Amino acid sequence: MLLDVILGILFCLALLLSIVCCTKLMRVKRKLSDMAEALSDIQAGNGNRKILAADNELTAELSFKMNEIVYAYEEQLSQLRSADETNRQLMTSLSHDVRTPLTTLLGYLDAVHRGVVSGKAREDYLEISRRKAHDLKEYIDVLFDWFKLNSSEFSLSIERTELAELTRNILKDWIPIFEEKNLIYEIELPEKPLLTRVDLDGYARIINNLVQNVINHSQATQIKIEMVKQESNIEICIMDNGIGIEKADLQHIFQRLYKCDKGRSNKGSGLGLAIVRQMVEQMDGRITVQSEPNQYTNFTVFFPLDA
């Protein structure tokens, strides 16, 4: 009799367990079907579709992991779309900013070649052609730097460097240009060694771009370049007394393809300062800008001291 009771209890438990398992299995099957449907929707392009699951469900961990994967891929797709848009804008900018000076350059050279002008006018045409050619080279150099900097093959060669002497060697090539353009210059670099870790070519590009930015856009009559040692940083300041930058532009000044208002020169690609910031940050530095319209602009680059 007792045995029959025990067997009956065991049968009931087995039946109950079977019902529970079947119920859970059906729930899991429904969730897997829902997940398959959600994944099909995501595959069709709906990156906002999420796989829902309660914390206590058997499929919860799987659902959460798949959502994380979808988040990651959506972020990558967003970056790719942004890169595609940037490249499209670059191509549009390239076609405009290169075609116009190139057409002008060819016009002047053709006039000289055909003998349309002579004497001083011929010399003037050749000088204009020379300047246009330099403008084109500068523009193409910036584009090359941008694509190289954003290439998967790009890498910096960081090494311990005495920054004051490196900066002195970079700036000495600018002195004849300052004098040619009647730009009053003041350069203050410390005599004592200041050590940091930078990529030599990258650092030269940073300084050259910032100085070129003053020459091309500021309409300044004075430039001051100063290097000072702070507690844990080396600060390099490049200041001018030009037309300055409006407050509305300051927060965007390092964005790629951003150009300031019409008061400044529209010459350039809109990539120079974006390249500067990206290079500075890849060398563990940072850059700031302060400006007052019609008074001054001050770019400051910070690199950590290497004791």
Protein Blocks (a to p, Z undefined) as FASTA:
>chain_A
ZZmmmmmmmmmmmmmmmmmmmmmmmmmmmmmmmmmmmmmmmmnopakbccdddfkbmklm
mmmmmmmmmmmmmmmmmmmmmmmmmmmmmmmmmmmmmmmmmmmmmmmmmmmmnomagcjl
lmmmmmmmmmmmmmmmmmmmmmmmmmmmmpckbccddddddfklmmmmmmmmmmmmmmmn
opacdddddfbdcdddddfklmmmmmmmmmmmmmmmnopabdcddddddfkbccdddddf
bebjafklmmmmmpghiacdfkbccedjhlmmmmmmmmmmmnopacdddddehibccddd
dddddZZ
